[in-house]
């Protein structure tokens, strides 16, 4: 039995026939580092691999709904951009998982424990996601589970693509306090291969630090004329006033895009999480359900 170019030993062949929970017990046991994770995609991947017992601390305030059950019995380690260093130090974790959101305090975190940035590498999204999953699994000798879960995800991607029988194009935007900006979502563009209309030349990028945004208005979106506008509502995700879909729908109609449909996505899933075995599957399900008659 092979996977991704390597051969599984006989013991791994036996493990692969066991239920997921049993596989995790057989391969990972209590070995491997205790973890504090500021990345919810990493946390949901560890749970999908049966390794959630190694998670000792999570940022409670920033928990997306689908991961809220993991908070019980685990320490609150502060906000995504304001980690509680004292709380983390008290846990004596073997490893801290971070993303770019913690870049300003990365050195402080490294002074507490080994720190790993699990932000996906640029390039092919599925390849980068696979590398992330395998890297987390390797911490606990759970490579077999990782291969199986990735194979299942690949099959789900193919099924999701096949379910989109009607050709549509879509735009994804972030909503923040009444303003919109274009958002690149590889789950939509790469995994589901949904086309995005061309961006008008009038849209000029705006830079904030190392990040670049492409602000748009309902008029610009109407000019792009997609079948669907998917909205990732940052305001709702961080506890501020959420977008009323009718507000954007009415703005599009006034600009002549009455036929364009607005779909507001689950804020926590898309803004606070992503790039995990569970979150990617949930995101694909949400998009395909919105596009399936």
TAGI-V969547 format. One record per backbone hydrogen bond with DSSP energy under -1.0 kcal/mol. CO is the residue of the C=O (numbers start at 1). NH is the residue of the N-H. E is the energy in kcal/mol with one decimal. If there is no record, write none. Layout:
co: (CO:CO)
nh: (NH:NH)
e: (E:E)
This chain:
co: (1:3:6:9:10:11:12:14:15:19:20:21:22:23:24:24:28:34:34:35:35:36:39:40:41:42:43:44:45:46:47:51:52:54:56:57:58:58:60:64:65:67:68:71:75:77:82:83:84:85:86:95:96:97:98:99:100:102:103:105:106:107:109:109:114:116:124:125:126:127:128:129:130:131:132:133:134:137:137:142:143:144:145:146:147:148:149:150:151:152:153:154:155:156:157:158:159:161:163:169:169:171:172:173:174:175:175:176:179:180:181:185:185:186:186:187:188:195:200:206:208:211:213:214:217:218:219:220:221:227:228:229:230:231:232:232:233:234:235:236:244:245:246:247:248:249:250:251:252:253:257:261:263:266:267:268:268:276:278:279:280:281:282:283:284:285:286:287:288)
nh: (8:6:3:13:14:15:16:17:18:23:24:25:26:27:28:29:31:94:95:56:57:97:43:44:45:46:47:48:49:51:50:54:55:35:75:37:60:77:63:67:68:70:71:74:58:84:79:85:88:89:90:36:116:38:118:102:103:105:106:109:110:111:112:113:96:98:128:129:130:131:132:133:134:135:136:137:138:140:142:146:147:148:149:150:151:152:153:154:155:156:157:158:159:160:161:162:163:164:165:227:228:230:183:232:181:234:235:179:176:216:174:188:189:190:191:192:194:170:203:213:211:208:206:182:221:222:223:224:225:261:171:263:173:265:175:234:237:238:240:239:247:249:250:251:252:253:254:255:257:256:260:229:231:270:271:272:273:280:282:283:284:285:286:287:288:289:290:291:292)
e: (-2.0:-1.8:-2.2:-1.7:-1.6:-2.1:-2.3:-1.3:-1.9:-2.5:-2.4:-2.0:-2.4:-2.5:-2.4:-1.3:-2.0:-1.3:-1.6:-3.3:-1.3:-2.9:-1.8:-2.7:-1.7:-2.5:-2.0:-2.1:-1.6:-3.5:-1.7:-1.8:-1.9:-3.2:-2.0:-2.0:-1.2:-1.9:-1.8:-2.0:-1.2:-2.0:-1.7:-2.3:-2.5:-2.7:-1.6:-1.1:-2.2:-2.7:-2.0:-2.0:-3.0:-2.7:-2.8:-1.7:-1.8:-1.4:-1.1:-2.2:-2.5:-1.2:-1.3:-2.2:-2.4:-2.6:-2.2:-2.9:-2.4:-2.2:-2.0:-2.5:-2.7:-2.3:-2.2:-2.5:-2.3:-1.9:-2.5:-1.9:-2.5:-2.2:-2.8:-2.5:-2.4:-2.2:-2.0:-2.5:-1.9:-2.1:-2.4:-2.1:-2.2:-2.5:-2.5:-2.3:-1.5:-1.1:-1.8:-1.6:-1.3:-3.0:-2.7:-3.1:-1.5:-1.5:-1.2:-1.3:-2.6:-2.2:-2.8:-1.1:-2.4:-1.9:-2.5:-1.6:-2.3:-2.8:-1.7:-3.3:-2.0:-3.0:-3.0:-2.6:-2.6:-2.4:-1.8:-2.0:-1.7:-2.4:-2.1:-2.7:-2.8:-2.8:-2.4:-1.2:-2.0:-1.8:-3.1:-1.3:-1.8:-2.5:-2.6:-1.7:-2.5:-2.1:-2.4:-1.2:-3.1:-1.6:-1.3:-3.1:-2.6:-2.0:-3.0:-1.1:-1.1:-2.5:-2.4:-2.6:-2.4:-2.3:-2.2:-2.2:-2.8:-2.4:-1.6:-1.4:-1.0)
